[in-house]
């Protein structure tokens, strides 16, 4: 089971640059909208590209996807843990929760 993080804690972590946020959705949805400063990495690419995208395995990381029903954020968080990342959490409610709360998102 992966540790989760809620909207308010994640918002504070983003505002203070205390975490690296990773969007686990494919490139097209990521380009359309993502959390501020989020990087993009899908679970299928993680074994080969995680070290490039996330070089510090001790740095705090939060993964997310669409919402609590979408399992991509959780799957990526679990895989990152298997790859040796030590501080990985998942924002299970995803970008839909952030948008519903009226918080800003970015587009690529």
Secondary structure, 3 states (H helix, E strand, C coil): CCEECCHHHHHHHHHCCCCEEEECCCHHHHHHCECCCCEECCHHHHHHHHHHHCCCCCCCEEEECCCCCCCHHHHHHHHHHHCCCCCEEEECCHHHHHHHCCCCCECC
